[in-house]
Amino acid sequence: FFFRYRDCKLDSMELGDLGTDRTLKASAEDLISEDGWTVLDTPILAEGNSNSNAAFKRVGNFFMLRLSTVVKSVLADSSKLSVFPRPEILADRQLTSSLGIEFADFTYTVEEILSPGDIFTSVHLRNSFMDEMNKAGAQVALLTGSSPPEACEEHFRERVVQWRDFPSPGLLTIVEIPFDEKTQTFMSQIGGHFATVSVVQAHPQSPDEMIVTVGLFVTGSAFPLWASAHLAQMAQSVANLVQLTASSFGNLESLCKADQNFYTVLSLRTCPQGRPLLPGACPLALNLGEDPWCVLLDLPEGA
């Protein structure tokens, strides 16, 4: 049910201005750390009367806006986030329809499964989602002095990746990176769409709730004192988006079993004698001094 969109740069996993997956994983680790964050004094009240905490910090060439908010758990037991359905399960419209699950605010369509838990997808948004994303984009324009972004499009494409038990056991990290059709690369922001890193964890006092911490990347060299009000308004929109997403998911318990049966393990192999030997396209062109992962064997002709 999926196909490879061969014109875009998926194989290299270069993420445009965001670098690589290593950058995103480091950002997820930053989200659950308290080092270097500047807390916003402005209170954030999301839809559903959920209080949220917002802060920002410098991360590479970006400022990352962090928002932590509490939402109703989409699993019967929020401590079992390690079995949270992968994005390819959530985007399987035939499967979700057969289980009576309909997402009210958005629709995913898988274009390619890059690996388990890592997909390239088309997204269709409803008006409530687009309104909040446009509000966040307008605040970014004010913060950075850039021209206002184009209105958030109803259809767009992005990479969605999920890491279970990361950045620590029992936690769940979900990354969404929009795809730029013009440059054929993944970017931190395209119009009203932003790259986000979200860390989900069980609520320590309430098993039917989850704590969602979202990191949103904003380009800028420095933020003046007046920027906190705009960051707070951005955080307000992000908090509302988190609440909309959780309410759209509803209860995903029925998808957990489907997720467990989605893949079949054909074989498991260990490498007790070292790394596996893999064929290279052009072994003589490799610089072994710079590639310690590669082992070359000079085999006899015909071997």
Secondary structure, DSSP 8 states (H G I E B T S, - for coil): -----TTS--TT---GGG--HHHHHHHHHHHT--TT-EE--S-EEETTTEEEEEEEEEETTEEEEEEEEEEE-SSSSTT-GGG---HHHHT-HHHHHHTT---SSEEEEEEEEEETTEEEEEEEE-HHHHHHHHHHHHHHHHHHT--------SEEEEEEEEEET-SSTT-EEEEEEEEETTTTEE-SEETTEE-EEEEEEE-SS-TTEEEEEEEEEEE-S---TTHHHHHHHHHHHHHHHHHHHHHHH---HHHHHHHHTT---------TTSS-----S-GGG--TTT-TT-------TT-
